[in-house]
Amino acid sequence: MSIYVCQLPQAIQDEIIKKCTEVFESLVFPVDIEEEIQNVLCSKLSDISDTIDIQPYLNIMP
């Protein structure tokens, strides 16, 4: 089953956005953080596994 970030409860989305923002801000090269966050919100959890640890979020949807 594919879980999209936008399907998660708002509190979980906020946590994911915070973690991703920290990663994007720490990159050596500049990125458009707002654009990247929009991409994260439209992504499957599995698609962002290279950016953050998704394990804590895998079992929160039925």
N, C-alpha and C positions, 0 to 999 in steps of 0.2 A: 504494500500500500504506500502510495506517495503522499507525504504530508507537506503541504505548502506552508511557508512561514505565515502568510496572511490568514491562514485558517486557525492558527493558534490563538489562545486567549491573549488579550492585549498586554497583560503583565509579562507574559513570556516573550511576546514580540518586542516589548521594550527592553527586556534583558538581552535578547539577541542583538538588537540594534546597538545597545551600549557596548557589547563585546566586539561587534564588528567595527564600530566607530573607533574603538581603541586600536584595533589592528590596522585599520586604514590610516590612522594618524601616525602610527609608528613606522610605516613603510618609508624606505629610503627615497623612493620616487613619489612625486605628487599624484594624487588621484582626486577626482571630484567626489567628495564624500557623500554629498546629497544624492548624486546619481547612483553611486554604489549602494547606498542604503535602499533606494527604490528598487534596485536590482535584487537585493537580498529579500525584500518583502514579497517579490514576485517569484521567488525561487523555491524549489523543493529543499527540504532540510538536507537531503543527501548532496545537493549541489553546493552547499556552503560548508561542507565538511573540511575543505582545505583552508577555510578561513577561521572557523572556530570549532571547538569540540561539541559535536551535536548529541553525544550519548545521553546527557541529562534530559533531552527533549524527546527522545524516541518513543517513550511509553506514556506520553501524556494524552494522546488522542486514542479513542476507542478503536 
